[in-house]
């Protein structure tokens, strides 16, 4: 019973914090859909892959360094554990500041590359300029939250994320409607949210609950390699969402134009929230798997994996039931213009696309499992498959054969194939 309670504690808090993170963009989607309209929605959907890149970099450094911290903490190696925190913070600033500067200076060029046409580029680049300057805070947020979660305080990590999200929702409304700032207002509200989260996370250090400390150090190439080795699957998992959205945007734009992209914007933003539930399970169980691995407790590792897969299936059932029972109500929240074409496309795509999450949840958990027990090759391989190696060829082929229906079906088919590969790799590991 104790292990179930510990699992629920870590996973539930982390699911809440990841929902909070995903709601940054969802809140923007909701207020932009109602305050700017379908063109604003299409513009935002073209920006989502960039959001995935920034979040992915944060996860690469955060999950990679915090996993090593967790293992060393169990082994009572305090100084070496803290070195991973120090290196992670330095890496974050070295990477994020150039991204913020280049993104601001070349916003129009970036949006043109992302597929925006002349109608959308002005509003899309305005959002990007306001959003991208906060890149350092988004990446630092991922790192600090990961360390606090691995430092036996998942509750504070979740509260910090949720309060950041609450700030985003409130100020999204204020800046988009009363202040009439439109896309820029939504971006500013989103950008200030991680600052709120970081300030609340500071309580962990203020209350002297932290096992980790910042130590003056040089960037150690070996430790950077170790961080990347563990964090790369999480990076690819997050990046895969952006790659899929980017490719789908290009294909859908060629089939149905801006309105079809706006319809996909509804589906992809809802998918972002649902994905966060599985990310919450995968990242929530990660400290428990890492600690069990550090203690060489294989039976406990198997139990935590089993609980994760069961939780994933329950979440999938609940989500899909809502999708099947209330598709029109869900989509109408984002359709203030009552655009009949946008509604029809989204209603057709929602149940087909979301069936894929029955398999996607399993795949994300196996990525986390293999990384947590330091089996980097299978973790990297699965992440690579989810990063577009299967779904991109599928969407190209199926869109030619079945138009938009083929686009929606490509996601569940690819995730199903990857699940079969995950099960094969797991059985192979167990037999070794």
C-alpha positions in Angstrom: 0.0 0.0 0.0 2.9 2.4 0.8 4.4 2.1 -2.7 1.0 2.8 -4.3 0.6 5.9 -2.1 4.1 7.2 -3.0 3.4 6.6 -6.7 0.1 8.5 -6.6 1.7 11.3 -4.7 4.5 11.8 -7.3 2.4 11.2 -10.4 -0.7 13.2 -9.4 1.3 16.2 -8.4 3.4 16.0 -11.6 0.3 15.5 -13.8 -1.1 18.7 -12.3 2.1 20.6 -12.9 2.3 19.4 -16.5 -1.3 20.3 -17.1 -0.4 23.7 -15.8 2.5 24.0 -18.3 0.3 22.9 -21.3 -2.4 25.4 -20.3 0.0 28.3 -21.1 -0.7 27.7 -24.8 -4.3 26.4 -24.2 -5.2 29.7 -22.5 -3.7 31.6 -25.3 -5.7 29.5 -27.8 -9.0 30.1 -25.9 -8.6 33.9 -25.6 -7.1 34.3 -29.1 -9.9 32.3 -30.6 -12.5 34.5 -28.9 -10.6 37.8 -29.1 -8.8 37.6 -32.5 -10.6 34.9 -34.4 -9.8 32.1 -36.7 -6.8 33.8 -38.3 -5.3 34.3 -34.8 -5.9 30.7 -34.1 -4.1 29.6 -37.3 -1.2 31.9 -36.5 -0.8 30.5 -33.0 -0.9 26.9 -34.3 2.1 27.8 -36.6 4.0 29.0 -33.5 3.3 25.8 -31.4 6.3 23.9 -32.8 8.6 26.7 -31.5 7.0 26.3 -28.1 7.8 22.6 -28.3 11.5 23.3 -29.1 11.9 25.7 -26.1 10.1 23.3 -23.8 12.1 20.4 -25.2 15.4 22.1 -24.4 14.2 22.7 -20.9 13.4 19.0 -20.5 16.7 18.0 -22.1 18.7 19.8 -19.5 16.2 19.5 -16.6 15.3 15.8 -16.8 18.9 14.8 -17.7 20.5 16.6 -14.8 17.8 16.0 -12.2 17.8 12.2 -13.0 21.6 12.1 -12.2 21.0 14.2 -9.1 18.3 11.8 -7.9 20.6 8.7 -8.3 23.5 10.5 -6.5 21.3 11.8 -3.8 20.2 8.2 -2.9 24.0 7.3 -2.8 24.7 10.3 -0.4 27.0 12.1 -2.9 25.9 15.6 -2.1 28.7 17.6 -3.9 28.5 15.7 -7.1 24.7 15.8 -7.1 24.8 19.6 -6.7 27.3 19.9 -9.6 24.6 18.7 -12.0 22.3 21.5 -10.8 25.1 24.1 -11.3 26.0 22.9 -14.8 22.3 22.7 -15.8 21.8 26.4 -14.8 24.8 27.5 -16.8 23.8 25.5 -19.9 20.3 27.0 -19.7 21.6 30.5 -19.9 24.2 29.7 -22.6 21.5 28.2 -24.9 18.4 30.4 -24.1 19.8 33.9 -24.4 20.9 33.4 -28.1 17.5 31.8 -28.9 15.7 34.8 -27.4 17.9 37.4 -29.3 17.8 35.6 -32.7 14.0 34.8 -32.4 13.2 38.5 -31.7 15.4 39.8 -34.6 14.2 37.3 -37.2 10.6 36.7 -36.2 9.2 37.4 -39.6 11.7 35.1 -41.4 11.0 32.4 -38.8 7.2 32.6 -39.3 7.6 32.5 -43.1 9.6 29.3 -42.7 6.9 27.9 -40.4 4.4 28.2 -43.3 2.7 31.5 -42.5 1.3 33.4 -45.5 1.2 37.2 -46.0 -2.2 37.3 -44.2 -0.9 35.7 -41.1 2.8 36.8 -40.8 2.1 40.2 -39.1 0.0 38.8 -36.2 2.2 35.6 -35.9 5.5 37.5 -35.8 4.0 40.0 -33.3 3.2 37.1 -30.9 6.6 35.5 -31.5 8.5 38.6 -30.7 6.7 39.1 -27.4 6.9 35.4 -26.5 10.5 34.5 -27.5 12.2 37.1 -25.2 11.1 35.0 -22.2 12.9 31.9 -23.4 15.5 31.9 -20.5 12.6 31.8 -18.0 10.8 29.0 -19.7 14.0 26.8 -19.8 15.0 27.7 -16.2 11.5 26.8 -15.1 11.8 23.3 -16.5 15.1 22.7 -14.7 14.2 24.1 -11.3 10.8 22.2 -11.3 12.6 19.0 -12.2 15.1 19.4 -9.4 12.5 20.2 -6.8 10.4 17.2 -7.9 13.5 15.0 -7.5 14.3 16.7 -4.1 11.2 15.1 -2.5 9.0 18.1 -3.0 6.6 17.3 -5.9 3.8 19.2 -4.1 5.6 22.6 -4.3 6.6 22.0 -7.9 3.0 21.4 -8.8 1.7 24.4 -6.8 4.3 26.6 -8.5 3.3 25.4 -12.0 -0.4 25.8 -11.3 -0.1 29.3 -9.9 2.0 30.3 -12.9 -0.9 28.9 -15.1 -3.5 30.8 -13.0 -1.5 34.0 -13.5 -1.4 33.3 -17.3 -5.2 32.7 -17.5 -6.1 35.9 -15.6 -3.7 38.1 -17.4 -4.5 36.6 -20.8 -8.1 37.8 -20.2 -6.9 41.2 -19.0 -4.4 41.9 -21.8 -6.5 40.5 -24.6 -9.9 42.0 -23.8 -9.9 45.1 -21.5 -6.4 46.2 -22.7 -7.1 45.2 -26.3 -3.5 44.0 -26.9 -4.6 40.9 -28.9 -1.9 38.5 -29.8 0.9 40.5 -28.1 -1.2 40.6 -24.9 -1.6 36.8 -24.9 2.2 36.3 -25.5 3.1 38.7 -22.6 0.8 36.9 -20.2 2.3 33.6 -21.2 5.9 34.9 -20.9 5.5 36.3 -17.4 4.0 33.0 -16.1 7.3 31.1 -15.7 8.7 34.0 -13.7 5.8 33.5 -11.2 6.6 29.8 -11.1 10.3 30.4 -10.5 9.6 32.8 -7.6 7.3 30.2 -5.9 9.9 27.5 -6.4 12.4 29.7 -4.6 10.5 28.9 -1.4 12.1 25.4 -1.5 15.5 27.1 -1.0 14.2 29.8 1.3 12.8 27.1 3.6 16.2 25.3 3.5 14.6 22.1 2.1 17.0 21.8 -0.8 19.6 19.1 -1.0 21.0 20.7 -4.1 23.0 24.0 -4.1 24.6 26.1 -6.7 28.4 25.5 -6.7 30.9 27.6 -8.8 32.2 25.3 -11.4 33.4 24.9 -15.0 31.3 23.3 -17.6 32.4 19.6 -17.4 32.1 18.0 -20.9 31.7 14.5 -19.4 28.8 15.6 -17.2 27.2 17.5 -20.1 27.3 14.3 -22.1 25.7 12.4 -19.2 23.0 15.1 -19.0 22.2 14.9 -22.7 22.3 11.1 -22.7 19.5 10.9 -20.2 17.6 14.0 -21.3 17.6 13.5 -25.0 14.6 11.1 -25.0 12.5 13.7 -23.2 13.8 16.3 -25.6 12.8 14.2 -28.7 9.5 13.3 -27.1 8.6 17.0 -26.7 10.2 18.0 -30.1 8.2 15.2 -31.8 5.0 17.1 -30.9 6.4 20.2 -32.6 7.6 18.3 -35.7 4.2 16.6 -36.1 2.4 19.9 -35.8 4.7 21.5 -38.3 4.3 18.7 -40.9 0.6 18.5 -40.3 0.3 22.2 -40.7 2.1 22.0 -44.1 -0.1 19.1 -45.3 -3.4 20.5 -44.0 -2.6 24.0 -45.4 -2.2 22.4 -48.9 -5.5 20.5 -48.6 -7.8 22.9 -46.9 -6.1 26.3 -46.4 -6.1 28.6 -43.3 -9.5 27.4 -42.0 -8.4 23.8 -42.0 -5.2 24.8 -40.1 -7.4 26.7 -37.6 -9.4 23.4 -37.1 -6.2 21.5 -36.6 -5.2 24.2 -34.1 -8.1 23.2 -31.9 -7.2 19.5 -32.1 -3.4 20.1 -31.6 -4.0 22.4 -28.6 -6.3 19.9 -27.0 -3.8 17.2 -27.8 -1.1 19.3 -26.0 -3.1 19.2 -22.8 -3.8 15.4 -23.1 -0.1 14.8 -23.8 0.7 16.6 -20.6 -1.3 14.0 -18.7 1.0 11.3 -20.0 4.1 13.4 -19.6 3.0 13.9 -16.0 2.8 10.1 -15.5 6.1 9.5 -17.2 8.0 12.3 -15.4 6.2 11.7 -12.1 7.4 8.1 -11.9 10.9 9.0 -13.1 12.3 9.9 -9.6 10.8 6.6 -8.2 12.3 4.5 -11.0 15.7 6.3 -10.7 15.8 5.7 -6.9 14.7 2.1 -7.3 17.4 1.6 -9.9 20.0 3.3 -7.6 18.9 0.8 -4.9 19.0 -2.1 -7.4 15.4 -3.0 -6.4 14.0 -4.6 -9.6 10.7 -5.7 -8.1 9.9 -2.1 -7.1 10.9 -0.9 -10.6 8.5 -3.4 -12.1 5.7 -2.4 -9.8 6.1 1.3 -10.6 6.1 0.6 -14.3 2.9 -1.5 -13.9 1.2 1.3 -12.0 2.2 3.8 -14.7 0.7 1.7 -17.5 -2.5 1.1 -15.6 -2.8 4.9 -14.9 -2.2 5.7 -18.6 -5.0 3.3 -19.7 -7.5 4.8 -17.3 -6.6 8.4 -18.4 -7.0 7.3 -22.1 -10.4 5.8 -21.4 -11.6 9.0 -19.6 -10.3 11.3 -22.3 -11.7 9.4 -25.2 -15.1 9.1 -23.5 -15.2 12.9 -23.3 -14.2 13.2 -26.9 -16.8 10.8 -28.1 -19.7 12.2 -25.9 -19.1 16.0 -26.3 -17.2 16.7 -29.5 -19.4 19.7 -30.5 -19.4 21.3 -27.1 -15.6 21.0 -26.8 -14.9 22.5 -30.3 -17.5 25.3 -29.9 -15.5 26.8 -27.0 -12.9 27.8 -29.6 -15.3 28.7 -32.4 -16.7 32.1 -31.3 -17.2 33.0 -35.0 -19.5 30.0 -35.5 -17.4 29.0 -38.5 -19.3 26.0 -39.9 -16.4 24.7 -42.0 -14.0 24.8 -39.1 -16.5 23.0 -36.8 -17.0 20.2 -39.4 -13.3 19.6 -40.0 -12.5 19.5 -36.3 -15.5 17.2 -35.4 -14.3 14.7 -38.1 -10.7 14.8 -36.9 -11.0 14.8 -33.1 -12.1 11.1 -32.5 -9.7 9.7 -35.2 -6.7 11.6 -33.9 -7.3 11.1 -30.2 -7.6 7.3 -30.5 -3.8 7.4 -30.9 -3.4 8.5 -27.2 -4.2 4.9 -26.1 -0.8 4.0 -27.6 1.1 7.3 -27.1 0.7 7.2 -23.3 2.3 3.7 -23.2 5.2 4.8 -25.5 5.9 7.9 -23.4 6.1 5.8 -20.2 8.5 3.3 -21.8 10.8 6.2 -22.9 10.9 7.4 -19.3 11.3 3.9 -17.9 14.3 3.1 -20.1 16.0 6.5 -19.4 15.4 6.1 -15.7 17.1 2.7 -15.5 20.0 4.1 -17.7 19.1 2.0 -20.8 19.7 4.9 -23.1 19.7 3.2 -26.5 16.1 1.8 -26.4 14.9 5.1 -24.8 16.6 7.1 -27.6 15.4 4.7 -30.3 11.7 4.9 -29.2 12.0 8.7 -28.9 13.4 8.9 -32.4 10.5 6.8 -33.8 8.0 9.2 -32.1 10.0 12.1 -33.4 8.6 11.6 -36.9 10.4 8.6 -38.5 7.0 6.8 -38.8 4.3 9.5 -38.7 5.8 11.8 -41.3 5.9 9.2 -44.1 2.5 8.0 -43.0 0.9 11.4 -43.1 2.4 12.1 -46.6 1.0 8.8 -48.0 -2.3 8.7 -46.2 -3.2 12.4 -47.0 -2.8 11.6 -50.7 -5.0 8.5 -50.4 -7.7 9.7 -48.0 -7.2 13.6 -47.8 -7.8 15.0 -44.3 -9.1 11.6 -43.0 -5.7 10.2 -43.8 -4.0 13.0 -41.9 -6.0 12.2 -38.7 -5.4 8.4 -39.0 -1.6 8.7 -39.4 -1.1 9.6 -35.7 -2.9 6.5 -34.1 -1.4 4.1 -36.7 2.2 5.3 -36.0 1.8 5.2 -32.2 0.3 1.7 -32.4 3.3 0.5 -34.4 5.7 2.1 -31.9 3.9 0.4 -29.0 4.6 -3.0 -30.5 8.2 -2.0 -30.7 8.2 -0.8 -27.1 6.8 -4.2 -25.9 9.4 -6.1 -27.9 12.3 -4.0 -26.4 11.0 -4.4 -22.9 10.7 -8.2 -23.2 14.2 -8.3 -24.6 15.5 -6.4 -21.6 13.7 -8.6 -19.2 15.1 -11.8 -20.8 18.7 -10.4 -20.8 
